Amino acid sequence: MSKTLIRAMILPMTGPDDFYPEGEIAIEGDRILSVGPKGSAPAGFVPDRVLDLPNDVVMPGLINTHTHAAMTMLRSYADDLPLMPWLTDKVWPFEAKMGKEDIYWGTKLALAEMILSGTTSMLDMYGDMDRVGDAVLETGTRAVLSRGMIGNAPNGEQAFQEQIELVENYHGAGDGRIQVMFGPHAPYTCSGEFLQKVKAEADRRGVGIHIHVAETLDEINTIKEQEGKTPVQWLNDLGIFGGHVVAAHCVHLTEEDINILAEKKVAVAHNPESNMKLNSGTAPVPEMIAKGVVVGLGTDGASSNNNLDLFGEMRSAALQQKLKKDSTALPAYEVLEMATIQGAKALGYEDIGMLAPGYKADLITINFDQPHFYPRFSIPAHLVYVAHAGDVRTMMVDGKFIMEERKLLTMDVKKICQEVEQRAKRIAAEFAD
């Protein structure tokens, strides 16, 4: 097994007071052996490679808990619209014309963007997820995949069968880098009967559920009119909660809703920039965290953001809550936890999200030798309020370097950009005819 020693400033995310201004990380194979001050590597550890980055901060790779990777194909295609017209009039018609290879190349573009901005893991929901899985396997990142299912659509049953095939063919693939969850789209696009069928099959196969919940007031009003309850209450009464569930957005919640999420251990994927852009609202993140709900960060798709930069999401998440509540809401370290260790918990991982012995070697390095990182009063504050995607220098996933000096080692970025440009413009031209 390969052995690597990285010397740098280290923010392990093991506690708010844990920071090594002159630290080192010893890595063997895909696991971390030790993390500590310089000279703390185990006796007898002889690395194959030593990486000296004294002006970099090493931290866990960022974890995107909700996205639609292939929607890079629609970046800036349908802007400045409310959610439902955006979906029904623009997004869904465009997506209906996307084939498997369009989704593959759109996902490759998303993965390139995420690597360059420090994201090592994602929870993705889309169609033709076998090609998404192929893109992840080739690229070397980590992903949890869910086949988006609109149960009320004519292809709802077909999507359900494709979801089952995804579990059978990709769950645990890439030496465990790929996991699978079931992906019913939302309460307003799936009947109660369909959702219960999904839950039963997910439980039978030992995998979780990834679903949009309480994203807009339109959704709240629709479910209230149909069921006489909030979406959270309705899903709970259907028995969908319990087990591993990730609920994306959760913008409009009652106190009872938050209590249900906490009691049933439902993880929430918070998407502040998408929520702002689509005027969905501001999720009650501090209130959820106070009740013990695990809250991670997501970007949503590039069509409603319009980028996949989790450093931007961290800043937006913090500032949005400060504007809504007060300046003490969501301090920097808590936001960093949402993007790392809380994101890992949301996705069901127990060995990523922090830098500690026995954990997977999923990490990034941030180039702090730049004017905007001086003076260095607070490393966490700099990472949340100052850092941006272009500051990420190096990335390792599963003990393998997939980016060094901002050069992607597993992807031909120029070819990917050309493919996506041609494919997206071809589809858009069909609507202009």
C-alpha positions, 0 to 999 in steps of 0.5 A: 500500500502507498504511504503519504505524509502531508505537512501543512496547517491542519484543521481536522474538524474533530473539535473547535479548538483542534488546529495544528499550525505546523502539523502532519498527516500520515496516510497508508492506503486509503486510510489516515494513520495519524494526525497531529503536530509535526513529528507525530507520525508513527515510529517506523512510518516511511512514506513513499511521498512527502508533500510539504505545503506549509502555507496550506490548510488541510481539512476534510473534503467538502460533502454536497448533501443534495445536488442534481449533477447533470443539471450543469447542462441547464446552467443559466438556461432558465433563470429568474423564475419561481420554482414551479414555472421553472420546473414545468415550463423550462426544466422538465421539457429540456430534461425530457430531451436529454439522453444517457450520454448527455447526462454522462457528460453533464455529470462529468462537468459537475464533477470537474467543477466540484473537484476544483471547488473542494467537494469530495462527496455528493448525494445526487438525484437524477435519471439514467443514474447508471451513467452518473455512476460510471462518471463517478467511478472514472473520476475517483470521487465519492457519491451516493446516487438516487434515481429521481422518481416522479411517481405521478408521471407516466414513467413512474413505474419504469423509474422505480425499476431503474432504481432497483437496478441501480441498487443491484448494479452500483451499491458498493461499487468502486470499493465502496465509493458509490452508495445508493439511496431511493429517490422519490422526488417530492410529496407533491409528485408522488402518491402516498401509495407510491411512497410507501412502496418505495419505503418498503423496497428501500428497507428490504434492500437496506438502503435509504431515501433521498427526497425533497421536502417542504421546499416551497409554500406552494408545496405546503398549500398543496399537501395541506389541501390534499391531506390536511397536514404539512408535508413532514407530518404526512410523510411521517404518518405514511411511515416514510421516516425511520431508517436513513432519510435525507430530506432536501430543503425543509424550508417551511417547517412548523415546530411540530415538523422539526420535532418529527425530524429530530425524533425520526432522525431525518437528516436535512440537506440545506441549500441556501443559494438555490432557496434564495434564487428561487425565492423559496425562503429561509430554512430554520437551520439554527432551530433544527440544529438546536433540536438535534437534527443533522443538517448538511449543506447542498448546492442543488443543481447548477440550473438553480444556483448556478454553481456547485461551490460549497465555499459559496454555500457556507458563506451564504448559509451563515449570512442568510441566518444572520440576516434573519435572526442575529449576528451570532446565528450559525458561527463559522465553525458550525457551518464548517461542520455542516459542510464536513462531519454533519454532511457525512452523517447525513449521507450515512458515512461513519469514516469521512468528514473529519481527519482522524486515525482510521478515517478515509483519506478524503481531504483537500488543501487550501492555499492560504499564502494569498493576500485575502487570508492575512492576517490569520486571526481565525482559520474557520472564519477565513474558510467560511467568509473569505475562501472561494473555490479557486483557493483549493490546491490539492484533493485526495479521495480514498487515499489517491490524489485526484487534483494537484496544483489545481490540475485534475488528474483523472479528467480531460476538462477541455474535452468535457467542456466542449462536449457539454457545450455542443450537447446543451446548445443542440437541445436548446436549439430544438425549442427554438425551432 
